[in-house]
Amino acid sequence: MPAGEVIRWQILGIALRVVSWPMGFIQLGKGMAKLFMLTETIFAAVNLFLLFVCMKMWGLEGVGISFFALYVSYSITMLGVCNRITGFHWSAKSALLILAVCCAVAAVLLMVRILPAERATVCGLIVTGAAAIACLFELQRLLKLDIKRLLPLGINWGKTKT
């Protein structure tokens, strides 16, 4: 059971890692290997510090909390570093998407804490399904795909030939 709490916090951290890691590699793309090594070394030390502090405060669950805190600080720092070296910033649409994903993940993880397991599972599946459908439609829009051709045949998608 305690491992479940660790994993829940780490899921939040992984959501932020997906956002922040590509920004870290901008440094390498700009030929700033020393800066990359410096930031990665600093955050390795921050990781150890957070592990020590969070484990003292929250025990085993502190491992997950420290991972989440690490990626909150890493994401903010990488955004600042990338902005400074390239002028990078997220568009309003990207920032809203990141916020929506983080809120959805946090909501599902909160449901696990406050609802009975069966209800939390159903709610989690609903949120996951809604997110998958939203992603599919956004991919269709961005890539100008015809989803009907990608999905199984034989389903009436609303338009019929007369």
C-alpha positions in Angstrom: 0.0 0.0 0.0 2.7 2.6 0.8 4.2 2.0 -2.7 0.9 3.0 -4.2 1.3 6.5 -2.7 4.8 6.8 -4.1 3.6 5.9 -7.5 0.8 8.4 -7.4 3.2 11.2 -6.7 5.6 10.0 -9.3 2.8 10.0 -12.0 2.4 13.7 -11.4 6.2 14.2 -11.7 6.3 12.2 -14.9 3.6 14.4 -16.4 6.0 17.3 -15.7 9.0 15.4 -17.0 7.3 14.9 -20.3 7.0 18.7 -20.6 10.4 19.6 -19.2 12.9 17.1 -20.7 12.6 18.4 -24.3 13.4 21.9 -23.0 16.6 20.5 -21.4 17.8 19.3 -24.7 17.5 22.7 -26.3 20.8 23.5 -24.5 22.5 20.6 -26.4 20.9 21.7 -29.7 22.4 25.2 -29.2 25.8 23.7 -28.6 25.7 24.5 -24.8 26.9 21.1 -23.5 28.6 22.7 -20.5 25.4 24.4 -19.5 23.4 21.2 -20.0 25.9 19.3 -17.7 25.7 22.0 -15.2 21.9 22.1 -15.0 21.7 18.3 -14.9 24.3 18.1 -12.2 22.5 20.8 -10.1 19.2 18.9 -10.4 20.9 15.6 -9.5 22.0 17.3 -6.3 18.5 18.9 -5.8 17.0 15.4 -6.3 19.2 14.0 -3.4 18.4 17.0 -1.2 14.7 16.6 -1.8 14.8 12.9 -1.2 16.5 13.4 2.1 14.1 16.2 3.3 10.9 14.6 2.0 11.7 11.1 3.4 12.3 12.7 6.8 9.0 14.5 6.7 6.7 11.9 5.0 8.5 8.6 5.1 8.2 6.4 2.1 5.6 8.6 0.5 8.3 11.4 0.6 10.1 9.5 -2.2 7.2 10.3 -4.6 6.7 13.8 -3.2 10.4 14.6 -3.8 10.1 13.3 -7.4 7.1 15.6 -8.0 8.8 18.6 -6.4 12.0 17.9 -8.4 10.1 18.2 -11.7 8.1 21.2 -10.6 11.4 23.0 -10.0 13.1 21.5 -13.1 10.2 22.5 -15.3 10.2 26.1 -14.1 14.0 26.3 -14.3 14.2 24.8 -17.8 11.5 27.2 -19.0 13.6 30.1 -17.7 16.9 28.8 -19.2 15.3 28.1 -22.6 13.7 31.5 -22.6 17.0 33.1 -21.9 19.0 31.3 -24.6 16.4 31.1 -27.3 13.4 33.3 -26.4 11.3 30.1 -26.0 7.9 30.3 -24.3 4.8 28.3 -24.5 2.0 29.5 -26.6 -1.2 30.2 -24.6 -2.7 27.1 -26.2 0.2 24.9 -25.1 0.2 26.3 -21.6 -3.6 25.6 -21.3 -3.0 22.1 -22.6 -0.3 21.5 -20.1 -2.5 22.9 -17.3 -5.4 20.8 -18.4 -3.4 17.6 -18.4 -1.8 18.3 -15.0 -5.3 19.0 -13.6 -6.8 15.8 -15.1 -3.9 13.7 -13.7 -4.2 15.4 -10.3 -8.0 15.0 -10.2 -7.7 11.3 -11.0 -5.1 10.8 -8.3 -7.2 12.8 -5.8 -10.2 10.6 -6.6 -8.2 7.6 -5.6 -7.7 9.1 -2.2 -11.2 10.2 -1.5 -13.5 7.7 -3.4 -14.0 4.0 -2.9 -11.8 2.0 -5.3 -14.6 1.0 -7.6 -15.9 4.6 -8.1 -12.3 6.0 -8.4 -11.6 3.4 -11.1 -14.8 4.3 -13.1 -14.0 8.0 -12.8 -10.4 7.4 -13.8 -11.5 5.5 -16.9 -14.0 8.2 -17.8 -11.3 10.9 -17.5 -8.8 8.8 -19.5 -11.3 8.0 -22.2 -12.3 11.7 -22.5 -8.6 12.7 -22.7 -7.9 10.0 -25.4 -10.9 11.2 -27.5 -9.7 14.8 -27.1 -6.2 13.9 -28.2 -7.5 11.9 -31.2 -9.5 14.9 -32.4 -6.6 17.3 -31.8 -4.3 15.0 -33.8 -6.9 14.8 -36.6 -7.0 18.6 -36.7 -3.2 19.1 -36.6 -2.3 16.4 -39.1 -5.4 16.9 -41.2 -6.2 13.2 -40.9 -9.5 11.5 -41.8 -10.2 9.6 -38.5 -12.8 7.5 -40.3 -10.2 5.9 -42.4 -8.1 5.0 -39.3 -10.9 3.4 -37.3 -12.4 -0.1 -37.9 -14.6 -0.4 -41.0 -18.3 -1.2 -41.0 -19.3 1.5 -38.5 -21.8 4.2 -39.6 -20.1 7.5 -38.8 -23.2 9.6 -39.4 -22.9 10.4 -43.1 -24.5 7.9 -45.4 -24.6 8.0 -49.2 -28.1 8.2 -50.6 
